[in-house]
Amino acid sequence: MPSRSYAMYESEVMSTQDLESGYASASSSEASIPEIFFTKPHLQFLNRQLQNLEPQEILRWCITTLPNLYQTTAFGLTGLVTLDMLSKLNIPRPQVVDLIFLDTLYHFSETISLVERIRKRYPLVSIHVYKPDGVETAEEFAAKHGDRLWESNDQLYDWVAKVEPAQRAYRELQVDAVLTGRRRSQGGKRGDLDVIEVDEAGLIKVNPLANWTFKQVQEYVKANDVPYNELLDRGYKSIGDWHSTQPIKDSEDERAGRWKGQQKTECGIHNPRSKFAQFLREQEMKQKEEALHRALESELKIAS
């Protein structure tokens, strides 16, 4: 469901067999139906309307409006609340919203254990697991990309462990829209979060709990007995990879334990895609320059 716009009426001459009633329906030919899109005024209007709705109402709107809808999650508390709310919506729909889980291979063991508990609690929901390309274990990842890549080149780590797998999932599953667990109260770049967004590639991102606080999320989890990560009982609030996540004090921001001491607030999947396109171009140029330098050094040695 791209955000780009198309002319609503074409001036092309149609053959008699292509002529229809003048109105489009699900049975109409593709040629007679304009591609669905969101203009900027439309997005602004939708956000004004959705802003005042409860999360369950936003989810109901999503299911009845957005085709090829999935939920992306690392099984944080907000994503778990979204999952539970979806399971309880009393509306007719052809299928439940499947989950996309990016297994970076560096999740806490408690997170992996939670995934299995979620499978048992919500058996109708399919969990599509995507790992870094070409590897199945942390050992294989280190052998391919080097030890502790998140320290030597954090942008490359974000690309190979999260961004590329996410883009591969969207492509293979033909995803048009995703539900995320982002909230304004998480701070950082999320402080002015809209309920619905469209990224550079036309992917629709919906943040159904954008208005909720961490306390509201906790209260829902307790009231509905939603399974959650055991690390939350040990001082963690936002949980990602074990190497970039720490417990926090009660007085600290919710995501203060992520990338502590670094000027970083997002893992990459919610950053502009153009940022990583530029980064990859720079990486390619760097590799070419290094290869050229090695070749020149080799020629000089031979000449001497």
Backbone torsions as a table, in degrees:
resi	resn	phi	psi	omega
1	MET	NA	80.0	-175.2
2	PRO	-70.4	158.2	-179.4
3	SER	-89.3	-9.7	-178.3
4	ARG	-69.1	152.0	-175.7
5	SER	-103.9	157.0	177.9
6	TYR	-131.3	155.2	176.5
7	ALA	-62.1	134.2	-176.9
8	MET	-73.9	-26.8	-179.0
9	TYR	-130.1	128.8	-179.8
10	GLU	-95.0	149.6	179.3
11	SER	-96.5	8.4	-178.2
12	GLU	-68.5	146.0	176.1
13	VAL	-84.0	124.4	-178.0
14	MET	-100.6	146.9	176.5
15	SER	-72.0	162.7	-177.2
16	THR	-57.6	-37.7	-176.3
17	GLN	-71.4	-17.6	179.0
18	ASP	-89.3	-14.8	-177.6
19	LEU	-68.3	134.3	178.1
20	GLU	-123.3	-165.1	-172.5
21	SER	-71.6	-13.4	-174.7
22	GLY	101.2	-9.1	177.3
23	TYR	-120.3	144.0	-179.0
24	ALA	-96.7	143.4	174.0
25	SER	-141.5	178.5	-178.6
26	ALA	-62.6	-23.3	-178.7
27	SER	-91.5	-3.3	-179.5
28	SER	-69.8	159.8	176.4
29	SER	-69.8	154.5	-179.6
30	GLU	-60.2	-32.8	-176.7
31	ALA	-63.3	-26.2	-175.6
32	SER	-92.9	-3.7	-177.8
33	ILE	-114.5	122.4	177.8
34	PRO	-67.0	148.2	178.2
35	GLU	-66.2	140.0	-179.0
36	ILE	-68.2	138.4	-179.9
37	PHE	-154.4	160.7	174.2
38	PHE	-114.9	121.8	171.4
39	THR	-84.6	168.3	179.1
40	LYS	-61.7	-45.3	176.8
41	PRO	-60.8	-36.3	178.7
42	HIS	-64.3	-44.3	178.6
43	LEU	-61.4	-43.0	179.7
44	GLN	-62.4	-41.3	178.2
45	PHE	-63.5	-46.3	-179.8
46	LEU	-60.8	-41.7	-179.7
47	ASN	-66.6	-35.8	175.4
48	ARG	-63.5	-39.0	-179.0
49	GLN	-73.6	-47.0	-176.2
50	LEU	-70.8	-25.5	-178.1
51	GLN	-55.2	-32.8	-174.0
52	ASN	-95.6	4.9	-178.1
53	LEU	-97.3	155.5	173.1
54	GLU	-74.5	157.3	-178.7
55	PRO	-53.6	-40.0	-179.8
56	GLN	-63.6	-35.7	178.6
57	GLU	-70.3	-36.9	176.7
58	ILE	-64.7	-42.3	179.1
59	LEU	-64.4	-39.0	177.8
60	ARG	-63.3	-41.5	176.9
61	TRP	-61.3	-43.7	-179.3
62	CYS	-59.7	-48.1	-175.4
63	ILE	-65.0	-36.0	-178.0
64	THR	-87.9	-7.0	-174.5
65	THR	-116.7	-37.5	-169.5
66	LEU	-105.3	119.1	176.0
67	PRO	-76.9	160.0	176.6
68	ASN	50.3	51.4	-177.4
69	LEU	-92.6	131.4	177.5
70	TYR	-130.9	165.9	172.7
71	GLN	-114.8	124.5	174.1
72	THR	-93.2	133.7	-175.8
73	THR	-155.8	147.4	169.0
74	ALA	-110.4	17.9	178.0
75	PHE	63.4	37.9	169.4
76	GLY	-76.0	173.0	-172.8
77	LEU	-61.2	-42.1	-178.6
78	THR	-66.2	-41.9	177.9
79	GLY	-62.9	-35.0	179.0
80	LEU	-68.9	-37.8	176.3
81	VAL	-64.3	-43.1	177.6
82	THR	-59.1	-46.4	179.0
83	LEU	-58.4	-45.7	-178.7
84	ASP	-66.9	-40.4	178.1
85	MET	-61.9	-42.7	179.1
86	LEU	-60.8	-39.1	-177.3
87	SER	-67.3	-17.2	-175.3
88	LYS	-109.7	0.6	179.2
89	LEU	-68.4	126.6	-177.3
90	ASN	-96.4	70.0	176.2
91	ILE	-136.9	146.3	178.7
92	PRO	-71.1	132.0	176.6
93	ARG	-153.8	150.2	-175.7
94	PRO	-67.8	-27.5	-179.7
95	GLN	-159.8	161.4	177.3
96	VAL	-76.7	168.6	179.0
97	VAL	-84.9	115.6	-179.8
98	ASP	-73.0	159.8	-179.4
99	LEU	-103.0	146.8	170.7
100	ILE	-116.4	117.6	-179.6
101	PHE	-115.3	121.0	178.5
102	LEU	-90.4	102.7	179.0
103	ASP	-86.0	99.5	-178.3
104	THR	-71.3	-11.6	-174.9
105	LEU	80.7	1.4	-180.0
106	TYR	-125.8	26.2	174.7
107	HIS	-75.6	156.5	173.2
108	PHE	-62.5	150.3	176.3
109	SER	-61.5	-31.0	178.5
110	GLU	-64.8	-33.1	178.2
111	THR	-69.1	-44.4	179.3
112	ILE	-64.0	-38.9	177.0
113	SER	-63.2	-38.1	179.0
114	LEU	-63.7	-37.0	179.8
115	VAL	-56.4	-42.9	-179.6
116	GLU	-68.1	-36.3	177.5
117	ARG	-67.0	-34.6	178.5
118	ILE	-66.8	-41.0	178.0
119	ARG	-57.2	-40.5	-178.4
120	LYS	-74.2	-37.4	-177.3
121	ARG	-73.2	-36.2	-177.2
122	TYR	-124.8	71.6	-173.5
123	PRO	-65.2	-19.5	-179.4
124	LEU	-80.9	-13.3	-177.0
125	VAL	-92.3	126.9	175.9
126	SER	-87.7	137.4	177.9
127	ILE	-110.3	113.4	179.0
128	HIS	-92.2	112.0	-176.1
129	VAL	-97.4	126.7	178.2
130	TYR	-121.5	128.2	180.0
131	LYS	-111.0	168.4	174.8
132	PRO	-55.1	142.8	-173.4
133	ASP	-59.6	127.2	172.1
134	GLY	82.8	4.7	179.2
135	VAL	-134.5	155.3	-179.5
136	GLU	-121.9	-19.1	-176.9
137	THR	-132.8	164.9	177.6
138	ALA	-64.0	-33.0	179.0
139	GLU	-65.7	-42.5	178.1
140	GLU	-66.1	-37.4	178.6
141	PHE	-62.3	-46.8	-179.4
142	ALA	-64.6	-37.8	179.4
143	ALA	-65.6	-33.6	-177.5
144	LYS	-83.9	-38.2	-171.6
145	HIS	-115.3	-4.6	-178.4
146	GLY	98.0	154.8	179.5
147	ASP	-68.2	139.6	173.3
148	ARG	51.5	51.9	-179.8
149	LEU	-58.1	-31.6	-179.1
150	TRP	-64.0	-18.2	176.6
151	GLU	-95.1	-40.9	-176.7
152	SER	-77.7	-30.7	-179.6
153	ASN	-158.5	83.7	-173.2
154	ASP	-65.5	-31.9	178.4
155	GLN	-68.1	-40.1	177.2
156	LEU	-65.3	-38.5	177.0
157	TYR	-60.7	-46.9	179.3
158	ASP	-59.0	-38.7	-179.0
159	TRP	-66.8	-53.6	-172.8
160	VAL	-75.3	-28.2	-175.8
161	ALA	-93.0	-24.2	-172.5
162	LYS	-132.2	-53.6	-172.8
163	VAL	-68.9	-49.6	179.7
164	GLU	-62.1	-46.3	176.8
165	PRO	-59.6	-36.5	178.6
166	ALA	-65.3	-46.1	179.4
167	GLN	-64.4	-35.6	177.7
168	ARG	-65.9	-40.6	178.3
169	ALA	-62.9	-46.6	-179.8
170	TYR	-60.0	-39.0	-178.1
171	ARG	-71.1	-49.3	-175.4
172	GLU	-70.1	-34.8	-179.1
173	LEU	-90.1	-3.0	-179.0
174	GLN	55.8	51.3	-176.7
175	VAL	-76.6	131.3	174.7
176	ASP	-102.7	-31.1	-175.8
177	ALA	-148.9	148.5	179.2
178	VAL	-133.1	148.9	171.2
179	LEU	-96.7	134.3	179.0
180	THR	-118.8	169.4	-179.7
181	GLY	-103.6	20.8	-178.1
182	ARG	-78.2	144.5	178.4
183	ARG	-136.7	152.7	179.8
184	ARG	-65.2	-35.4	-176.3
185	SER	-68.1	-8.8	177.3
186	GLN	-74.8	-13.1	174.3
187	GLY	77.2	-167.5	-178.5
188	GLY	63.0	-139.5	179.6
189	LYS	-67.9	-12.7	-177.0
190	ARG	-86.6	-3.1	-174.9
191	GLY	-62.7	-28.3	179.7
192	ASP	-115.6	33.6	-176.0
193	LEU	-63.5	134.6	171.3
194	ASP	-85.9	160.5	176.9
195	VAL	-69.4	-39.2	-179.2
196	ILE	-128.4	135.9	-179.1
197	GLU	-135.6	163.3	173.1
198	VAL	-131.3	125.3	-178.2
199	ASP	-84.7	-177.5	-173.9
200	GLU	-61.5	-27.7	-178.0
201	ALA	-92.0	1.2	-179.9
202	GLY	92.9	3.6	178.3
203	LEU	-73.0	128.1	178.7
204	ILE	-86.3	128.6	177.8
205	LYS	-117.8	125.3	-179.6
206	VAL	-115.9	132.2	-179.2
207	ASN	-113.5	82.1	-169.5
208	PRO	-65.6	-24.2	179.7
209	LEU	-106.7	26.4	-177.0
210	ALA	-54.3	-33.7	-175.6
211	ASN	-86.4	-11.4	-173.8
212	TRP	-81.6	152.1	174.1
213	THR	-95.3	167.5	177.5
214	PHE	-60.4	-37.3	179.9
215	LYS	-63.0	-42.1	178.3
216	GLN	-62.8	-40.6	178.4
217	VAL	-62.9	-46.0	179.0
218	GLN	-59.6	-43.6	-178.8
219	GLU	-62.8	-39.7	178.4
220	TYR	-65.0	-44.4	-179.4
221	VAL	-58.3	-44.8	-179.2
222	LYS	-67.5	-44.3	-176.8
223	ALA	-67.3	-29.6	-175.9
224	ASN	-108.7	7.5	177.4
225	ASP	52.2	47.5	-179.5
226	VAL	-79.6	131.6	176.5
227	PRO	-59.9	142.4	179.6
228	TYR	-145.2	169.1	-177.6
229	ASN	-70.8	128.7	-178.6
230	GLU	-60.4	-23.0	-179.4
231	LEU	-64.3	-22.2	179.2
232	LEU	-65.6	-22.8	177.1
233	ASP	-86.0	0.3	-178.1
234	ARG	-118.9	23.7	174.2
235	GLY	98.2	-1.6	176.8
236	TYR	-88.3	148.3	174.2
237	LYS	-123.5	-45.3	176.2
238	SER	-114.0	123.0	-170.5
239	ILE	-119.9	124.4	176.2
240	GLY	-127.2	-131.8	176.9
241	ASP	-71.5	151.2	-177.0
242	TRP	-64.2	-29.2	-175.9
243	HIS	-80.7	-8.9	-177.6
244	SER	-130.1	22.5	-177.4
245	THR	-133.2	132.4	179.1
246	GLN	-133.9	156.2	172.1
247	PRO	-68.5	159.3	-177.5
248	ILE	-129.0	168.0	175.9
249	LYS	-84.6	159.3	-179.3
250	ASP	-59.9	-29.8	-176.5
251	SER	-82.3	-9.3	-176.7
252	GLU	-86.8	158.4	176.1
253	ASP	-61.6	154.8	-174.9
254	GLU	-56.0	-38.2	-177.3
255	ARG	-102.1	18.6	-178.6
256	ALA	-64.8	-22.8	-179.5
257	GLY	-83.0	-1.9	178.6
258	ARG	-95.0	126.5	178.9
259	TRP	51.1	46.5	-176.3
260	LYS	-58.9	132.7	179.8
261	GLY	86.4	-1.1	-179.9
262	GLN	-112.5	154.6	175.9
263	GLN	-85.6	66.4	-174.5
264	LYS	-148.7	135.8	-179.9
265	THR	-129.7	-10.5	-179.0
266	GLU	-131.6	150.9	-177.2
267	CYS	-85.2	-11.6	178.2
268	GLY	125.4	-34.6	-174.9
269	ILE	-70.6	-15.9	176.9
270	HIS	-109.4	10.0	173.3
271	ASN	-89.1	159.3	179.1
272	PRO	-57.4	138.0	180.0
273	ARG	-64.7	-29.8	-179.3
274	SER	-63.6	-29.0	178.4
275	LYS	-61.7	-42.8	-179.2
276	PHE	-77.6	-28.6	175.4
277	ALA	-63.3	-42.5	177.9
278	GLN	-65.8	-42.4	179.7
279	PHE	-60.3	-43.4	-179.4
280	LEU	-65.7	-37.1	176.2
281	ARG	-63.3	-41.4	178.5
282	GLU	-65.3	-39.0	178.3
283	GLN	-63.2	-42.2	-179.8
284	GLU	-63.8	-43.3	178.5
285	MET	-63.5	-39.8	179.6
286	LYS	-63.1	-42.8	179.4
287	GLN	-64.6	-39.6	178.8
288	LYS	-65.4	-41.6	178.8
289	GLU	-64.6	-40.7	178.8
290	GLU	-65.6	-39.9	179.1
291	ALA	-65.4	-40.6	178.5
292	LEU	-64.9	-41.2	179.2
293	HIS	-62.3	-43.2	178.6
294	ARG	-63.8	-39.7	179.9
295	ALA	-64.5	-41.3	178.9
296	LEU	-65.1	-41.2	178.8
297	GLU	-63.2	-40.2	179.3
298	SER	-63.8	-42.9	179.5
299	GLU	-65.0	-38.0	178.9
300	LEU	-65.9	-38.1	178.5
301	LYS	-65.2	-41.6	179.8
302	ILE	-65.7	-41.4	-179.1
303	ALA	-65.8	-32.5	-178.9
304	SER	-81.9	NA	NA
